[in-house]
Amino acid sequence: MSLALVNPSLMSWSRRRAGLTEADVAQSLPVREEKILSWEAGESSPTFRQAQQWATLAHVPFGYLFLREPPKDELPLPDLRTVGGAPLARPSLDLLETVRDVLRKQEWYLEYLKAQEIAPLSFVGKFSTATSIAAVVADIRSVIGYPEGSARLQTDELLRYLIAGADAAGILVMRSGTVAGNSHRKLDVGEFRGFAISDKFAPVVFINLADAPAARIFTLLHELAHIWIGSTGISSVSPANSRKEELFCNAVAGEFLVPQAKLTQVWRKSEDLSRMLTELSSFFCVSKLVIARRACDLGFISRDEYSKHYMDELNAYRAKKGSGGSYYRTAAARNSKRFSHAVLSEALSGRLLLRDAGKLLGMQPAKIRTFAEKVNE
């Protein structure tokens, strides 16, 4: 039986990085816990099969276990998240893998666009934080086709409407609540709400679907604002974030959904907050959570009051027992319809192997043709 001469320190690093204990690994392989301790101490070595199982369990490439020292685990995008002005703790493995997966897809899509001779998108980086909020809001509305006075839409309908407009404009809007579609690895909304990649040809917006549905609309618009000012980074979309560009993008999202002048005019300080949120939700055709968020950003209610409404909405969403939805609809949301259509077009024309298309889309090659039939549902 051949042994894998792995680096014991890399085994320890990969286990801790994945948040696993020695007992967790021992149970999964399965071996006795003493064996795990022996491997990490360098007193013995695992077999190649055991080392491969270890790498899979720890979510690292098998070759990592043979390195001399751990690779640097840094976010490949700027981190715009802060709490009280201070950066957040080291990003989780789930966030790192999610960002890398999206960047891998964007890289492929950029190569695809080169062959299409597509012109750069004029709205990307068109403005800056020195631009008036109203000007940015007006331009986003113009580009994604959401003029003031649109029909009254429910939360999920409004989100689909906005995403469809962004997709038509050339933006890849990717949504997921798990890491690369792995239902056992759920993303933590407390860590991040979304991120934006500002690129003249292939801008990307990612929305964390672990968040409450009403909050996702605000996140989408916040990230679109990042695209319009040419800013890339991970966002918490938190009212507590004091970074200039985050405050600006929050203001754009808020003004888009609930114009300050109108809210100021109808806001009544002495009114029962819950009743007023209900009334204003109907008046502005958005959720109560969006009204509460806008009121918080404008200083009409405290952050604690907003946080209570947000947590109530998030907990209510988490308490719902959904069916999980359609596999193909979920795949289209995770990859974005625009990206999905590009990959499917290349695969079905024979220019891209089904195997490679499956890797890009995160599905078995055998499902590609069915996905092509259902992607627009």
BARONU-848619 format. One record per residue (C-alpha): x, y, z. Coordinates in steps of 0.5 Angstrom, whole numbers, plus 500, padded with zeros to 3 digits. Example, Ala and Ser with C-alpha at 12.3 -4.5 7.8 and 13.67 -1.06 7.14 Angstrom:
BEGIN
525491516527498514
***
This chain:
BEGIN
500500500503506498504512502503520501509524503505530505507536509504535516503542517499543511495538514494541520493548516488545512484542517483548521482553515476548514474549521474542522477538529481532529475528531471531525476528520477522524470520523469522516475518513474514517480512522481513529483520532490518534491516527490524525494526531500522528499524521499532523505530528509527522510521526506517520503518513496517510495513504494516497487515498486518505490524503485525497479524502483529507483534501476533499474534506478540507476544501483544498487542492490535493497538491496543497498538502505537499507544499512547504508552507501554506499559500496566502489566503487573501481576498482577490477583491478589495474588502469594503466591509467595516464595523465601527470603521475597522476592517472585519476579521479574516474572510471565511473559506466560504467567502473566498471560494465564492469570490474565486468561483465568480472570478473564474466565470468572469474570466471565461466570459471576458474571453468569450466577449473578445470573440464577439467584438463587444463594445465597452459598457458606457455606464461602468465607471461613468460617475464618482462619489462626487456626483449627485445621488440623483444623477446616478439614480436617474442613470441607473433607472434609464439603463436598466429600464425602471422609470418612475411610476412603474407598476406596483410589484411585490418584492420578488417581482420587483427583484426579478424586474431589476435583475432582468433589466441589469442582465439586458444591460450587460451585467452578470447578476449572480445569486446564491446562498451556498458555496458553488451550489453545495447545499451543505455549505451555506453562506453567512449573511452576517459576513457579507451581503454581496459584492461587485466587480466593476469591469467595462466589458463584464461587470458582475454583481453577486447577491447573497441569497441567505439574506431576507428577500426584501434586503436583496433588493437593496443589496442589488441596487447598492452593488449596481451603484458600485458598478456605476462609480467604477468600484469593486469590492465586498460589501456588507451593505451595513448602515454602520459602515463608514467608508465613503463609497459604501455610504454613497452606494447605500444612498443611491440604493435608498434614493432609487427605492424611496426618494428622500424628498418624498419620505421626508414629506410623509414621515411622521415622528410621533406615529407608531413606527410599525403602523407607519412602516406598513402605510409607507410600504404601500405608498412607496410600493416597497417592503417595510424593511426597505422603508425602515432601512431608508429611514435609518440611513436618513436618521429618522430611526435608530440603527437599533430600531432598524436592526430589530426590523431586519432581524425579524424579517431575516428570522421569518425568512429562515423559519419558512420551509421551502421546497428548494425550488427548481434545480435549473432555475437555481442554476440560472440564478447562481450563474446569471442568465447572461453567463448561462446563455453564453456557456450554453451557446458555446457548448451546443455549437461544439466550440466548448466541451460539455465537460468544460461547460459543466465545470463552468455552470456547476452541473453534470455535463448530462444536464446541459441540454436540459438546462438549455431548454429550461434556462428561461423559465
***
